[in-house]
């Protein structure tokens, strides 16, 4: 073989070596892209494959004159607006330890008109999702039942306790019309209301959950009082009785 032929053979060998190297790089790149795409797909698909887990029932609370997210007589001398976050552990404590006593002692007797307001995405996205689910249940007259079951299944903040699938499972547990619930929930029907709740709370001076604003009228002048935190029924009693005394009742 001549020197010229040998040189051509070396060049061909180098070209072939480079071609194979480029081919391996392309295959490696394709492989990495494929693995990355599969991983991203897994992140989206896994939440829908993950078991929903057990749904715990909530204790039954008798609430008088339910009207969507409110209970009691709207003409009661005192109105209490609660600003709450379904992920808030202290909100759950109020629900478990104080709310029923407040309803029995003051709402059922016509003294207090009680209204629940969400506080938007205060703690996280799941806060707003849970509130939307409660309001959607309210379309079927079961806001408070959803309110109760959400709190009964609270497990922590932003840990998936109120994923879409969990909230749908709560609705199923309450025997809601699922076509109506899903249409409402999937369309985020109450997203604007959730945001408005928080704006109203902030405007009223709310900085933490749960917080409660008592509103009443003395000699034609509207007055307010603020209760912060998961207080006992005794604290509410003191504030309510003080307001009644101020009104001369």
C-alpha positions as CSV (number, residue, x, y, z in Angstrom):
1,X,0.0,0.0,0.0
2,X,1.4,3.4,-1.0
3,X,1.9,6.2,1.5
4,X,-1.0,8.1,-0.2
5,X,-3.3,5.1,0.3
6,X,-2.2,4.8,3.9
7,X,-2.9,8.5,4.6
8,X,-6.4,8.2,3.0
9,X,-7.0,5.1,5.1
10,X,-6.1,7.0,8.3
11,X,-8.3,9.9,7.3
12,X,-11.2,7.6,6.7
13,X,-10.6,5.9,10.1
14,X,-10.6,9.2,11.8
15,X,-13.8,10.2,10.1
16,X,-15.4,7.0,11.1
17,X,-14.2,7.4,14.6
18,X,-15.7,11.0,14.7
19,X,-18.9,9.7,13.1
20,X,-19.3,7.0,15.8
21,X,-18.5,9.5,18.5
22,X,-21.1,12.0,17.3
23,X,-23.6,9.1,17.0
24,X,-22.9,8.1,20.6
25,X,-23.3,11.7,21.7
26,X,-26.6,12.0,19.8
27,X,-27.9,8.8,21.3
28,X,-26.8,9.8,24.8
29,X,-28.5,13.2,24.3
30,X,-31.7,11.5,23.1
31,X,-31.6,9.2,26.0
32,X,-31.2,12.0,28.5
33,X,-34.0,13.9,27.0
34,X,-36.2,10.8,27.0
35,X,-35.4,10.1,30.7
36,X,-36.1,13.8,31.5
37,X,-39.4,13.7,29.7
38,X,-40.4,10.5,31.4
39,X,-39.5,12.0,34.8
40,X,-41.6,15.2,34.2
41,X,-44.5,13.0,33.0
42,X,-44.2,10.9,36.2
43,X,-44.4,14.1,38.3
44,X,-47.7,15.0,36.6
45,X,-49.1,11.5,36.5
46,X,-48.1,10.2,39.9
47,X,-50.5,12.5,41.9
48,X,-53.3,11.0,39.9
49,X,-52.1,7.4,40.6
50,X,-51.3,7.9,44.3
51,X,-54.0,6.4,46.5
52,X,-56.4,9.1,47.9
53,X,-56.2,7.5,51.4
54,X,-58.8,7.2,54.0
55,X,-61.4,10.0,54.3
56,X,-62.5,10.6,57.9
57,X,-66.0,11.6,58.8
58,X,-66.6,14.8,60.7
59,X,-68.7,15.1,63.9
60,X,-72.2,16.3,63.2
61,X,-72.9,19.9,64.3
62,X,-76.4,21.2,64.3
63,X,-76.5,24.6,62.7
64,X,-79.7,26.7,62.6
65,X,-80.9,28.7,59.6
66,X,-78.0,27.8,57.3
67,X,-77.6,30.1,54.3
68,X,-74.6,29.1,52.2
69,X,-71.6,30.1,54.4
70,X,-73.6,31.7,57.1
71,X,-75.8,30.5,60.0
72,X,-78.3,32.1,62.3
73,X,-80.6,35.1,62.0
74,X,-79.3,37.8,59.7
75,X,-81.2,40.3,61.8
76,X,-79.4,39.2,65.0
77,X,-77.9,42.1,67.0
78,X,-74.4,40.9,66.6
79,X,-72.6,39.6,63.5
80,X,-69.4,37.6,63.7
81,X,-67.3,37.2,60.6
82,X,-64.7,34.5,60.9
83,X,-61.6,34.7,58.7
84,X,-60.1,31.3,58.5
85,X,-57.7,29.0,56.5
86,X,-58.5,25.3,56.2
87,X,-54.8,24.5,56.5
88,X,-54.5,26.5,59.7
89,X,-54.1,24.2,62.8
90,X,-55.5,26.9,65.1
91,X,-58.6,27.2,62.9
92,X,-59.1,23.5,63.3
93,X,-58.8,23.9,67.1
94,X,-61.5,26.6,67.1
95,X,-63.7,24.3,65.0
96,X,-63.1,21.4,67.4
97,X,-63.2,23.2,70.7
98,X,-65.3,26.4,70.4
99,X,-67.5,26.6,67.4
100,X,-70.3,24.3,68.4
101,X,-70.6,25.9,71.8
102,X,-70.7,29.3,70.2
103,X,-73.5,28.2,67.9
104,X,-75.5,26.6,70.7
105,X,-75.2,29.5,73.1
106,X,-75.5,32.5,70.8
107,X,-76.4,31.6,67.2
108,X,-79.2,29.3,68.0
109,X,-80.7,31.8,70.4
110,X,-80.8,34.6,67.8
111,X,-78.0,36.7,69.4
112,X,-75.3,36.1,66.8
113,X,-75.3,35.8,63.0
114,X,-72.1,33.8,62.2
115,X,-70.4,34.0,58.8
116,X,-67.4,32.0,57.6
117,X,-64.9,33.8,55.3
118,X,-61.8,32.1,53.8
119,X,-58.5,34.0,53.9
120,X,-57.5,33.2,50.4
121,X,-54.2,31.4,49.8
122,X,-52.8,32.6,53.1
123,X,-50.9,29.4,53.9
124,X,-50.7,28.0,50.4
125,X,-52.4,26.9,47.3
126,X,-54.3,24.1,49.1
127,X,-55.9,26.7,51.3
128,X,-57.6,28.3,48.3
129,X,-58.5,24.9,46.8
130,X,-60.2,23.8,50.0
131,X,-62.1,27.0,50.3
132,X,-63.3,26.6,46.7
133,X,-64.4,23.1,47.4
134,X,-66.4,24.3,50.4
135,X,-68.1,27.0,48.4
136,X,-68.9,24.6,45.6
137,X,-70.5,22.3,48.1
138,X,-72.5,25.3,49.3
139,X,-74.2,25.4,45.9
140,X,-75.8,22.1,47.0
141,X,-76.6,23.4,50.5
142,X,-73.6,21.6,52.1
143,X,-71.0,24.3,52.7
144,X,-70.8,23.5,56.4
145,X,-70.7,19.7,55.9
146,X,-67.7,20.3,53.6
147,X,-66.2,22.8,56.0
148,X,-66.4,20.1,58.7
149,X,-65.0,17.2,56.7
150,X,-62.1,19.4,55.4
151,X,-61.1,20.2,59.0
152,X,-61.6,16.6,60.1
153,X,-59.0,15.5,57.4
154,X,-56.4,18.2,58.1
155,X,-52.9,16.6,58.3
156,X,-50.5,19.6,57.9
157,X,-49.7,22.5,55.7
158,X,-49.1,22.1,51.9
159,X,-48.6,18.3,52.2
160,X,-51.3,17.2,49.8
161,X,-54.1,16.8,52.3
162,X,-56.3,19.0,50.1
163,X,-55.2,17.9,46.7
164,X,-57.9,18.0,44.0
165,X,-58.5,14.3,44.3
166,X,-58.8,14.4,48.1
167,X,-61.3,17.3,47.9
168,X,-63.3,15.3,45.3
169,X,-63.2,12.3,47.6
170,X,-64.7,14.6,50.4
171,X,-67.5,15.6,48.1
172,X,-68.2,11.9,47.3
173,X,-68.2,11.1,51.0
174,X,-70.9,13.8,51.5
175,X,-73.0,12.3,48.6
176,X,-72.9,15.5,46.6
177,X,-74.1,15.5,43.0
178,X,-70.6,15.0,41.5
179,X,-71.4,16.3,38.1
180,X,-72.5,19.6,39.6
181,X,-69.6,19.7,42.1
182,X,-66.9,18.9,39.5
183,X,-68.3,21.4,37.1
184,X,-68.1,24.1,39.8
185,X,-64.7,23.0,41.1
186,X,-63.0,22.4,37.7
187,X,-64.2,25.8,36.5
188,X,-62.8,27.5,39.7
189,X,-66.2,29.2,40.0
190,X,-65.3,30.7,43.4
191,X,-61.7,31.7,42.8
192,X,-62.6,35.4,42.7
193,X,-64.6,35.1,45.8
194,X,-61.7,33.5,47.6
195,X,-59.5,36.4,46.6
196,X,-62.1,38.9,47.6
197,X,-62.4,37.2,51.1
198,X,-58.7,37.8,51.7
199,X,-58.9,41.4,50.5
200,X,-61.8,42.1,52.8
201,X,-60.0,40.5,55.7
202,X,-56.8,42.5,55.1
203,X,-58.9,45.7,54.8
204,X,-60.4,44.9,58.1
205,X,-57.0,44.5,59.7
206,X,-56.8,40.7,59.7
207,X,-53.2,39.5,59.8
208,X,-53.6,35.9,61.1
209,X,-56.1,33.1,61.2
210,X,-58.4,32.5,62.8
211,X,-59.6,36.0,63.5
212,X,-63.1,37.1,64.2
213,X,-64.8,40.5,63.7
214,X,-67.8,41.3,65.8
215,X,-70.1,44.0,64.3
216,X,-72.9,45.6,66.2
217,X,-74.7,49.0,66.4
218,X,-75.0,51.3,69.3
219,X,-77.3,54.4,69.0
220,X,-77.0,54.2,65.2
221,X,-73.2,53.9,65.2
222,X,-71.6,50.7,63.9
223,X,-69.0,49.3,66.1
224,X,-66.5,46.4,65.8
225,X,-64.4,44.3,68.0
226,X,-61.6,41.9,67.1
227,X,-60.9,38.4,68.5
228,X,-57.7,36.8,67.4
229,X,-56.8,33.2,67.7
230,X,-58.5,29.9,68.7
231,X,-60.0,31.4,71.8
232,X,-62.3,29.5,74.2
233,X,-66.0,30.1,74.4
234,X,-65.4,32.1,77.6
235,X,-63.5,34.8,75.5
236,X,-66.3,35.0,73.0
237,X,-68.9,35.2,75.8
238,X,-67.0,38.1,77.4
239,X,-66.9,40.0,74.1
240,X,-70.5,39.2,73.2
241,X,-71.9,40.1,76.6
242,X,-69.9,43.4,76.6
243,X,-71.4,44.3,73.2
244,X,-74.9,43.4,74.4
245,X,-74.4,45.6,77.5
246,X,-73.2,48.4,75.3
247,X,-76.3,48.1,73.2
248,X,-78.5,48.0,76.4
249,X,-79.6,44.4,75.9
